[in-house]
Amino acid sequence: MIAKLYSDYVKSDSRSFESDKQFITAPIYYVNGSPHLGHLYTSVAVDILHRFALLFGESFFSIGTDEHGQKVEQSAQRNKCETQDYVDSMYIEFYKLMNAANIKYDAFVRTSSKKHKDNVLNFWDKLCKKGDVYEGAYSGWYSTRDEQFYSEDEVSDGANGKIAKISNSPVEWLEEKCMFFKLSKYQNILLDYYKKNKDIIKPSSRYNETIGMLEAGIPDLAVTRSRFSWGVSCGEGQVIYVWVDALSNYITAMENNVDYWINDMIHIIGKDILKFHAIYWPALLLSADYALPKRIYAHGWWTVNKEKMSKSLGNVIDPFEILNKYGIDQLRYCIMKEMSFGQDGDFDHERIKNRINTELANVIGNLTQRILSFVWKEYEETLEINSIDENDYELLKCWDECLENSYSAMKEQQIHVYLEEVRKAAAKTNQYVDGAAPWKCDDANKRRILSVGIECIKRMALILSPVMPEMSKKILNILGCEINIDSWFKSINYRKLDKPSPLFSRIIG
């Protein structure tokens, strides 16, 4: 094969990728219960999208805890403690989970904080000044669990009384004076907007669901409650509806940068809160004269061994336990590969173990260990690429295509597609090393093959850094590279290598 200069191969740089800016959000988590697998999954997904965007541009990531509402007040009463003490204790659990899962957020919003409550009242004032809030009374079926009223056609008979069809939550007939928001005023505006901008709500099934809800008609929304006091008071014995309060957290997160970031807002949510984010929130934003989100992406739910998670079945997954059991980087990778983002997924311990053993230990870990160990033993230093042959060229182009395809996938929040692109490129690199067999070559070809191998390891670590930040940092520190996309297009400088150690251990049993 004819050798060619490596410099002739390197034609592009990071400027060929758009420099992005985004404000990406996870939903704030309700503190009436402990963190579970769903909280871990959403947080990791947003963290990965955030870290990936940071490779190419700017990203701001907010998360937090939803600490108001009747359910929280009742949970505190059951625990025989003051409500603020209760939410303080529950917030700690979610804060610990973020640290345990290596979540790199920029803002953590607590809705019971003074800063947030002041922002909610400011937002409320904008709605009132727009003339979109009026006094009235509501009679209907109310679910305390969902913090929501349901119409007659949204409830059915359950074993112990009426239940909400969509959530199976018990409901009771209630009548109360409250303030209403003119949600119906924005029905046709939103319907027309979404039909002209079909890419805003993803996946397509959630877009269709939203269009269906809007076409069916949306009544005005009761936006205050008077039967409990734990919330943001707006006077005359009324507290602001917990969802108006909670959704305003995105404005609190940005503080003085709202105008700068609001046009780049991306919400990652579970499909159960689609209505609140795709209908209520945009209508409230329009009323308060804010821009609408750029993307609302609703992911699926988890089952465990094909069964719904349930305390009675004893199959609830403790996120702290599995992080400790499998390792942080390993679990972050596996839960994102187990579910096609936007679809439902099933958590199975055997599949997690198999994925760690095959994809992480056998492919990624083995590739890194065999190349770096060989280079360390033979040369004790990194090797610079001088020339490449056709096989080298094709492999390096494979990684460039991986980067381009990953970038395109992540612009659409297709995390599983991006990870599969990386896995395929890593597998091809393993095949390349097997076929080239540097241990059989003369010194010149051995150096060439190993230098290409090191380059591929560098690229693999860079592209996987959003998913497995600690593993990537370990590899890139050995190679003397920084975690930014410019490193992709720069040759590795001479560096004396430390003795490499295995990245992942196989799980036996």
N, C-alpha and C positions, 0 to 999 in steps of 0.2 A: 504493500500500500504506500501511496505517496504521502510523505509528511508535509504538513503545512504549518505556518507560524501561528501560534496561539493569538497573537495580536490581530491577525487577519480575521479570526473568528469573532472577536469581541467588537461588534459594530454598534450596539445599542447601549443605553444607560438608563438610569431610573427616570430620567425626564420623559421617556416614552410613555410613562404611566401618569395618569391624571393626578394632580395633587388635590386630594379630597379634604373635605371638612364635614364633620358630622357631629350631631348631638344625639347620642344613642342611649336609650333608657331600658332598664329592666322595670317591671312593675314593682311597686312597693308592697311588701309582704304583710299580710294581716297577722296581728300578734295574739290572736285568740287560741293559738296552738303552736306546737314546737315545729321547727324546720323539718322538711321532709325531702324526698328525692326530687319532687317537682321544683322546689325552691333551688336546689343545687343545680339542676339541669338548666333552668332559665338563666341563672347567674353565670354559669360557665359559658353558655352560648353567647350571652352579651359580652362577656369578658373577651372571648375569642374574637368576636367581630370588632370590638374596640381595639384590641392589640394589633389585629391585622391592619386596620385603618391607620394606626399610628406608624406603621412601616412606610406608608405612602404620603401621609399628610397629618391633619389635625383631627382629633377625636376627643369628645368629652362624654364621660360615662356616669350616669346617675342611677342610684338604687336607694332603697330605704325601707322603712317600716310604717305601715298604716296602723295608727294607734287609737283612732276614735271609733265611735259607733256603739250601738246597743249590745252587740255580741261581746265586745271587749268589756263593757261595763258589767255585763252578766258574768263573764269569766272571772273578773276581779271579785265579784260578790261570792261566787262559788269558792274562791280561794281565800275568802275572808280577809281581804286586804284592801288598802286604798287603791283606787284605779291607777293613779300615777305610779305608785310603787309596783303595781302589777306590770304595766307596760314597760317600766324601766328594766324589770327582770327579764321580760320576754325579748326586749330589744337586744339584750346582751347575747342571747342565743343566736340571733341572726347575724349580729356583728362577728361573733366567733366563727360562724360558718363561712362568712366571707374571707376571713383570715385563713381558715383551715383549707379552703379551696383555692387560695392564691388569687383572689378576685381583685383586680386593679382598678377600683372605681375612683372617680374624681369628687363625687358628692354623695353623701349618705344623708338622706332627708328623714327626719322623724316628724310625723305630723303633729305630735304634741308639743313641739318646740315653739317658743314665742315667735321666732322668725317666720316659721311656716304659717302660724295662725294669723300673723299680721298680713302676710301675702294673700291668704285666703280671703280675708276681709277686704283687701284692696281689689282682688278679683271680683268678689261679690258686689262691691260698689260699682264696678264697671258694668256688670250685668244690669244692675238696678238703673243706672243712669241711661242705659240704652233703651230702657222701657220694656225690657224682656222679662221682668219679674212682677208678678201680681199676686194678690191675696185670694185665697179660695179655701175650699174644703175637699177632703178626699174620702171616699168610701170605697173599699175594695179589699182584696185578699192580700195580706202582708206576710212576707217571710222574714223572720228575724235573722235566720241563718244567711240569707242572701242580701239582707238590708234592702229589700225591694218590694214594691207593690206589683201585683199581677192582675190582669183582667180576667173576666169570667172564663173566656175561652183558653186561658193559659193555665188553668188549674183542672185537676181531675180528682176522683175519689181514690183515696189511699186506704190502707188497712186500718189506720187510726184517725181518719179524717181527711180533709182536703190537703192536696199536695201540689206544688208547682210542677208542671209537666217537664220543664227543661232541666230541673235540678233534683226532683224528688224531695224537695225540702217541704216540711210541714208549713201550712199557711193558716192564718186566722183572719176573720173578718174584722176590719178596723175602720173607724171613722175619726178624722181629726182635722182641725183647722191647720192650714199650712200655706206656704208660699209656693207658687208654681213658676217654672221657667217655660217660656214660649218655644218649646222644642219643635212643635208642629210648624212654626214659622220657617224653620230651616230644612224641612223635609225635602222639598223640591230642589232647593239650592244644593243640598248634598247629593241628591240623586243625580242631578244633572252633572255635578262636578265629578262624581265617581265614574259615570258613564263616559266622560271625556278623558278620564285619567285612570284607566283600568289597572295600572301597575302600582297604584298606591297601596292597595290591600292585597296581601299575599298570605298563603297560596291562593290560587284561583277559586278553590272551594269556599274560602272565607269571603272572598269578594262577592261571589254569588249569594252567599248567606246574607251579607250586608245589604245587597240590592233587594233581596227578597223582603227583608225587614222594612226597608224604606218604602217599597212599593205597597206593602200591606198597610202602611199608615202608622204614624207614631204620634201618640197623644202628648199633650203638654206634660212636663215632668214635675212631680212634687219634689221640691228642693230644700224643704226644711222639715224638721221633726220636732214634736213637743212632748213625747212620752218618756224621754230620757234627757239627761243633761251633759253626758260625756261627749263633747264635740266643740266646735267653734260657734259660740253664741252670736246670733245676729239680732238680739233684742226680743222683748215681749215673749219670753219663755220659749223661744225657738232656737234650735241649733241647725247649722247648715248640713244638708244631706251629705253623708259620709263619702259618696262618690264625687261630689263637687269638691269637697275637701281633699280627697285623695288625689284626684287628677291634677289638682293645682300644684302638686309636689314638683311637677316638671318645671314649672315657673320658679318655684323656690330654689330648685337645684341650680338654675342658671343665674340667680340673683341679678346682678347688674348687666348681664350679657344676653338678656332675653332677645333683644332685637337682632343681635349678631348671630345667634344660633337657631332661632326658631324656624327659619326656612330650611334647616338641615336636620330636622327632628325625625328620628327613627325610633319607633316603639316596637319592642319585642315583648310579646305577651303570650299567655296561655289562651287557648281558644274559648275558654269559658268566660273571658271578660272582653270578648270582641265587641259586643253591643256598646259597652261603656266607652271603649276607645275609638270605635269607628263611627258612632252616631252621637252619643252624648258629648264627648270631648270636642270633636270638631264643631258642633253647634255652639258650645260654650265659647270656643276660641273665636268663632266668627262674631258672636255677640260682643266679645271683649276687644274686637279689632286686632286679633293676632292672626298670623299666617297658619295654614293647616300643616299637619305632619307630611313629611316627604314619603314615609313608608310606615305601614302598620303591618307587622308580620306576626301571625298567630300560629304558634306551634301546637303540637298534639299533646296527648296525655300518656302517662306510663301505666302499664299493667305489670304484674309480677308473675312470671310463669303462666302467662295468659289469663290471669285473674286480676280483677280490680283490687287495688290496695285497700285493706280493711284491717282495723285493729282486731275485730272478732276472728278473722282468718289467721291472724298472727303473721301477716306477710308485709307489714309496713317496713320500708327500707329506711334505716337510720343513716343519714348522710355522713355523720361523723364516723360511724362505725366502718362504712365501706371506704371512706378516704383513708382511714388507718389500715384497713385490711389490704387494699390494693396499691396504695401509693397515690399521691396527688396527681402527678403528671399522667400516670397510667390511667387513672379513673377519668380524668378530664378527656383524654383521647377516646377511651372506650365508650363512654355514654354518648359522645357525639357521633361515633360510628354506629352505635346500636339503633339509632332512630334517624330516618330520613327527615331532615328538618322541615317541619310543617305537618308531618304525619304522626300517628300514634306509634308507640314503641313498647317493647316488652323487655323487662329487666330479668336476666337469667344469669345466675352466678357462674354456671358452666361456660356460657358464651363469653362472659367477661374474662374468665381464666384463659380460655382458648385464644381469645384475641390478644391478650398480653403475651402469651407464649409464642404465637405464630407471627403476628404483625410487629410487635414491639421487640421481643427478645430475639426471635429468629431472623427478622428482616432488618429493622432499623438498628437494633442493638448489635447484632452480629456484623452487619456491614461496617459500622463505626469501629468496633473493636478490632476486627481483622485488619483493616487498613491502617489505623493508627498504631496498633501494636507492631505491625510489620515495619512501618516507617520508623518507629521509635527504636526497634531492635537493629535495623540496618543502617539508619542514618542519624538518628537522635535529633532530627530537626525537620521542619516543614520543607516541602519541595516546591520549587517554582515551575509552572508550566512554561516550556519553551516552544515545543512543537507538538502537534497532534496528528494522528492518522484518521482515516475515515470513520473507524469505530468510535474513537474518542469524540470526534466531531458530532456524530449522531447522538451519543450519550449526552453531551453538553447541551445540544439542541433540545433533547428530550426534557432536560431540566428547565430550559428557557420556556418551552411550551407548557410545562407544569406551572411555572410562575404566571404566565399569561392566562391559562385556563383557570387557575386558582383565583386570580384577581377578578376575572369575569364572574366566576361562581359566587364569590363573596360580595360582589356588588349587588347580587340578588339574594344574599343571605343563605346560600346553599352550602352550608358548612360540610355536609356529608360528601358533596361532590368534590369540594376542595381537598378533603382528606383522602379521598380515593385517588385523586390525581397524584398526591404525594406518595401514597403507598405504591402505586404503579411505577413511578420514577425510581423509588428506592429498590423495588424488586428488579428493575432493569439494570440498576447499578450493581446489584449482587451478581446478576447474570454476566455482566461485563467483566467483573473481577474473576469469576469462575472461568470464563472463556479466555481471557488474556493471560491468566496464570502467571503473574509477575514472579513468583518463586522459581519459575523455570527459565526466566529470561536473562539476557546479558544486562549489564549495569545500566546502559543507556535506555533500553526499553523498560527496564524495571522502574527507573526514575520517572519515565513518561507515564506509565500506567498508574503508579502510585500518586503522582502529582494530580492526575485527572481524578483519581479516587478521592483525594483530599478535597479537591474543588467541589465534587459532588456532595461530600459530607457537609462542607460548609453551607452549601445551598440548602441541603435538607434541613440543617439546624435552623437556618434563617426562616425558611418557609413554615417550619413547625413551631417556631417560637411563640406564636399566639396560643397554641394548644398546650404545649409542654415547655413552659418557660424555663424551668430549672434544668431540664435535660439540654435544651438548646444553649443556655448560658454556659453549662459545663463544657460542651463541645467548642463553642466559639471562644471561650477563654483559653482553651488549649491552643487554638489556632490564632489567637490574637486578633479576633475580629469583633466589631461592634454590631449590636442588633439594630441595624437599619438597612433599608433596601439598597443603599449605595454600596454596601459590602458585597452584594451579589455580583456587581460589575467590576470589582477591584481584585487584582491578584493578591494572593496571600503573601505577606512579607516573610522574610526569613525569621524563624523563631525556633529556639531550642524547645523540644517537646518534653512535657512531663510524662511520666509513665501512665498510659491510659488505663482506666478501670472499667469494668462492665457497666453499662447504662441501666440494664434491666435484668432482674432475676426471673428465671422461669418459675412458675407456680406448680408445685408438685402436689397431687392429691386434691 
